[in-house]
Amino acid sequence: MTAKMKDPVIEIDDKSYTMRLAKITNTMLGYEDHGIFTAQLTLDYGGSGQGAGGYSLDQPTADKGDREGTGYGLDHIIKMLRVVGVDTWEKMNGRDVYALIEESWGTVHGLANKFHPTQNYFIFKDHAEKWGEKKT
């Protein structure tokens, strides 16, 4: 019989998140199939895994004929790099990070640094709301 440790919990702005240690096994920074610029990490928990990210990092142009980059999108990418603890996107693959999940299994709401999770974390939705509707 083997004992399994329970995943730690972190409190951020009155919300509790389960911290699941994961290895980043793949990264995607670019246009998804609908033409929206996004950043996505594939996380492996050791036998199971899921994606993290997927937020639109660009916006439609005024004439709605194209899409353009945003300050919000750039800041989102920078925050992901800082939480993982790397200086380039290419170095993320193979790194360990905590996935922040509201339930024991569910959507990844953010990331936390493996070594300093209470000081270095990134909640995707909070970041998007901070930038507001106009993410330029």
Secondary structure, DSSP 8 states (H G I E B T S, - for coil): --------EEEETTEEEEEEEEEEEEEEEEE-TTS-EEEEEEEE-SS-EEEEEEEE-EEE-TTSSSEEE-HHHHHHHHHHHHHHT-SSGGG-TT-EEEEEESSSSS-EEEEEESS-TTTSEEEHHHHHHHH-S---
